[in-house]
Amino acid sequence: MPKAAVTPTRSKLEFRGAHLSLPADDATARLEGIFRALGSTEHIAEEVAAHLVDANLCGVESHGVVRALQYAGQFRSGYMRAGVEPIVKESGAGRREVDGQGGIGIPAMQMAFDEGCRLARATGVAALAVRNVGHTGRHGAFAEAAANEGMLTFLMGGGNRQTWRQVAPHGGRKALLPTNPWCIGIPGGARGPVVLDFATSKIAGGWIYAAHSAGALLPEGCVIDRDGNPTRDPEDYFAGGAILPSGEHKGYGLALMAELIAEAMLGPVTAEANWLLIVIDATRFRDTLGMARTAEEILAELRHCPPAPGFSSVDIPGERERAHHATSKGRISVPEATWAQIGDLARSLGLAWEDRNSTEAYPPMPDAPDITKE
C-alpha cells in the first residue's frame, strides 16, 4: 500500500524524506511490545513507551520514539540492563538517592521527582542524587508535573565524559564534554508552569541521532567536523566532529559546572550520567494564588512584546510544548525512515509488524507551533 507522505512537525532538522502521522496509542502499544521483548518489566515498558510518545506529542522529536532504537542497541550491548526497577536508597549521613540499577533512566527520574516532591512538602526543600541510570528522557515532563504541585525544581547532570565526548569547550575544536542538560521548572500563570529544559550545547545529542536516523541535515552553526569546520552533515559529527556550546562561554560554563557536580561531587558514574535534583516547595514562600497572579503579570507582558523581525511572537518556555500537545489530536509525526527502522527492530525481536502506513490509517498532521528546544 502507498505510504502517507505528510508535512512534518516543524523541527530543527531539514528532512530529506517524508513523515508519517501515527496514532499515539498505536505507537505506544508497539513500543511497549518492543521493550517487553527486550526484557523490560511490564511496568517499565509501559512507562518508557508512554514517555517517548508524549515527547513526540509535545513536538520534542529528539527525545521521542527515535530513542527506542538507541535503547535497544544499549540493551543488546549490555550498556543498559533490562528487567530492573529503580529503588530509593538512603545513606547513613542522611543522603538520599535513586539508584536506577543500570536500567533506562526515565523511571528512575520519575521516582526522583516523586520522592523529591514528597520530601519538600514535609520539610520545604529536598536534594537527591540520581545514579546508575541510562538515558533519562525529556526532563521538562517531570519538571512540569512537579510545578503543577507547587514545586520549584532544579535538575542538572553530567559526568562520564570519557564515554560521551560530544561538545567542544568554548575556544576548542575537540569534543571533550557531554551535553550536560539543565532543567528548571516553576509554577506559572494562567497557561501553566514555566519550564526551561535545555542542553548546554547548541543542539542536543538526540537531534543528531534523529538526523542520522532520518537522513536529515542539521541546523547551521551547531556542529563542526574533526578539523573545526562548520558542517550540517551528522556523519561529520560521528567521524570525529563536535557540537558547539550554546551561548559560547555561557553554555560551556554551565556544562562545566554540571560536570563538576555530577562527577567531582557525586562520584564516579556507573552508567550514563549522575544527576542532582533540588526541589523547593514554592508555596512556603507565597500563597499559590498570589504567586500565580504575579507570574501571569510578568508572562503576559513578555507575550505582548512586539516581535522582532523574523519572529511571530515572544515565547514562554514550556508553553510551546503544551500548545503542540493540544493541537496534536492524539497523533505523532515521525520520519518514515525512522519508523521503518523501528519496524525492522520489532521484526528482529519476533514481533508482528503490520504495515498500516496507508493514507487512510495515517492522515496528515495538523499544523503545529514551532518547537526548537533542545
N, C-alpha and C positions, 0 to 999 in steps of 0.2 A: 504494500500500500504506500502511497506517496507520503513523504514526511511533511509536517506542517512547519513551514518557514515563517517565523513571526518576528516582529520588531522586538529586539532585546530590551531588557531593562537598561536604562541609561547607566553607563558604567565608566570606570576609569580606563577600561581597555578598549582597543579598537579591534573588533572581531572580524575575522575573515569569513566565517561561516554563519549558518542560520541558528536561531534559538528555537527551542520548543517550549510550549506552555503546558505545564503539568499540574494536575490537581494535587494540592498539598497533601491530602490524606492518602492518596495513592503513592506519592513519593515517600511519605513517612513509612507506610507499610512495607514498601520494597526495601528501604534502608534497614528497618527493623529485622527483616529476614536475613539481610546480608550480615549484620552484626551478630545475630544469633548463630549463623553458620560459621562465623569466625571464632566463636567460643564465648561471646559475651553472655552474661546472665540476661534473663528476660527483662528485668528492671533496667539494667544499664542500656540494653539495646533500645528500649522504648525512649528512655531519657535522651540519649545521644541523637537518635533519629529525629525526635521532635525538635531538639535544639538546632540541628543543622537546617532543617526545613524552615524553622522560624527565622533563621538568619536570612535565607532567601526571600521569605515573605517581607522582611524588613529592607530588602534591597542590598544586603551586605553579602554579595556573591562570593567574596574571598573566604568567608567563614561558613559557607553553606554546604550543599550536598557534595561539592567537589572534594571536600575533606574526607569523604568516605574512601576515596582512592588512597589518600595518604595514610589513613588509619589502617586500612587493610594491609598495605605494604609494611607498616610498622609492626603489626601483629605477626605477620608472617616472618619477619626478620628477627623477631624477639626483642625489638626496641621497646615495645609495649607488651603488657601481659593482658590476655583475655581472661574472663571468668573471675575477676577480682572486684571487690567493692571497697570504696573508701571508708576510713574509720577516723574518729576523733581521738586524739591522744593528749594526755597532759603530763608534763614533766614534774619532777619533784619541786622545781623552782616556781611552779605555777604557770609555766609557759604552755600554751595550748596550741595545738596544730592539727591539721587534717593531713593524714597520710593516704595518698591515692593508691598505694601498694603497686605502683608501676603501671596502672591502667590508664585509660583515657581520662584526661583531667576534667572534663565537663561535669561529671557527677561530683567530683571532689570539690570543685569550685562552688557548685551549688550548695554543698554541705557546709562549706566555709562561710558563705554569706548567710545561710540559715542560722548557723551557730553564732556568728558574729552579731546578727540582729537580736538573737535571744539574750546574749550576754549584755549587749548595750542597753536593752530595755531594763535589765536588772541593775546595772552598775553605771550607766551613762556612756561608757566607752569600752571598746574591746579591740584587741590586736591578736591576730592569728597568723601563723605561718602555714603555707600550703606547700607540701613537699612530695617528692616521689610520684610525679604525675607526668602524663603525656600532654598533648595539646589541650588547652583549657577553654576553647571555644570563643564565642562572642561575649566579651565581658560586659558590654553595655546591657545585655539582657538581665544579668544578675544585679547590676547597679540600679537599673530602673525599678526592678521589683523591690529592692531594699528601700529606695527613695519613696516608693508608694506607701511604705510602712513608717515614714518619717525619719529615715536614716540618711546621714551623710556618710559616704564611703569613699575610701581611697585604696586603690589597688595598684601595686607596681611589682614587676617581676623581671627576672633575667637569670644570668648565670649560664654555665655550660657553653661558654664561648668557644671552647676547643672544638665542639661539635657543630655549633651554629654560628659560624663566622659568616655573617651576612652583610654587615654595614661597615662602611669605611668611616673612621673618625674624621671630623672636620679638618680639612687640610691634608688628608691622606688619600691614597688610591687603593689600599688593600683592605679587604673585608676582615675586620677583627672583632666586631661586637654583634650580638643578636639584635633583633628589632626592639626588644625590651619595652613592652607596652606599659602605658599608664591608663587608668580609668578612674574618673571621679564622677559620682552621682549625688544629686541633692534634690530635695523636694522643690518643685517649681510652682508655677501659677496655674491658670485655668486650663492650659493644654498639657499638663502633666510634668513629670520630672525633667530636669536638665541633666544630660548625661554626656560627658566628654570621654570618649573611648578612642585612643589613638596609639599607633606605633610611633616610636621615636625616629623612625626612618621616613623618607619621603613617600614610600609606598610599603604597605605591609607585605611580608613574605608570601602570604596567601594569594595576593593578587598575581605574583609572579608564577606560582604554581597553576593558578587558574588560567593565566595566559598561555602557559606551556601546554596545559591540557586541551585548551580550545583552539590553539593555533592563532592567538591574538597578539597584537602589538601592545607594548607598554606605553604609558604616557611619556611625554617629553620631559627630560631633566630629572629623572628619578634614578636611573641606573647607569653605571659606567662599565666598560669592558675591562679586561685584565690590564690594559695599558692606560686606563684612566680616561678613555674617550667616551663621550655620551653615546648611549645606544637605546633602542626601543625593542630590540630582539631579546626575548627571555633566554634564548640559547647562549647569548654572550654572558649573561649572569652565571649560568651553570658551568661555563667554561673558564671560570676564574675571575669573573667580574664582581661588582659590589653594588649595594644600594647606597644612596647618599643619605646623610642625616637630614631630618626635617628641620627647617629653620636654621640650617648650618650649625653654628656653635651651640645654639639653644637645644636642638634635638640631641646633639652629641652629648651635651652636659646632662640632660635628663637620662639618656641611655647609660651613661657612666654611673650616675647615682643609683639607678636601678640595679646595675651590675654589682656595685659595692654592697648594696643592701642584700641582694639575693645570695651572693656567694661569700663575701667577706664577713657579713653579719650572720646570715642564716646557715652558712656552712656549705659543704660540698653538695653539688647537685647530683642526685642519683637517677634521674630520668631526663626530662626535657628542661625544666626550669624550677626555680624556687620563687615563691610569691609571698608578699606581705600584704595583709588586708587589715585596714583600720576602719572600724565602724563607730560612729558617734550618733547618739540619739539626739537629733536636732530639736526635738520638742522640749528638751530640758533647757534650751536657751530662749525659745519663744514659742507661744502657742501656735498651733497648726494654722488657724485662720489668719492670724496676724502675719505669719511668715509668708503664706500663700498670697495675701493681698499685696504685700510689698514686692514680692518676687514678680508678680504679674505687672506691677507698675514698671519695673525695670525692663522686663522682657518685652512688654508692649511698645515701650519707647524704642527699643532696638529694632523690633519688627517693622516699625513705621519709619525707620531711617530711609531717606531717599537712596535707591540703589545706585551704585557706581556703574560706569559704562561696562557693558558685558555681563551684568548681573541683573536678575529679575527681582531679587529681594534679599534682605538680610535674614539668614537662617539662625535658628537657635539649636544648639547641639542636642540631639535626641528627637527633635520634632519631625525631621525628615523620615526617619525610620518608622515612626508611628504613622505618618501620613502614607508612606508606601504600603505598610501593612493594611491600612484601612481601605486602600484602593485596589489591593491585590485580588479581592474577591475569592480568596482561598486557592489561588493558583500561583505557581512559581515559574520564573523564566530561567531556563538552563540551556547553555550552549549544546547544540546537537552532538558535537564531538564528545563533550564531557559525559552526556547521558549514555552515549554508545559505549564508552569505556566502563561506566558503572554497570551497564548490561553485560558486558564481557566478564566483569568481575563476578557478577551474580551467577552466570552460567558456569564459570570456573569452580564455583562452590557447589554446583549441582542444583541450583535453584532454577525454577521455571521463570522465564522472562518473556512474557507475551509481548509481541510488538504492537503497542497500542498508540504509536506516534502518528496517527492519522489526523487529517484536518478536522474530522468530526470530534475525535476524542480530545485533541489539544488545540483549541481555537486560539487566536492571537491574544496576547496580553493587553490589558488596557494601558493607556499612558500612565506613567507614574513619575513622582518627583525625582529629581536628580539625586543620586546617592554617591558621594565621593569620599566617604570616610575611610579610615584605614582599616 
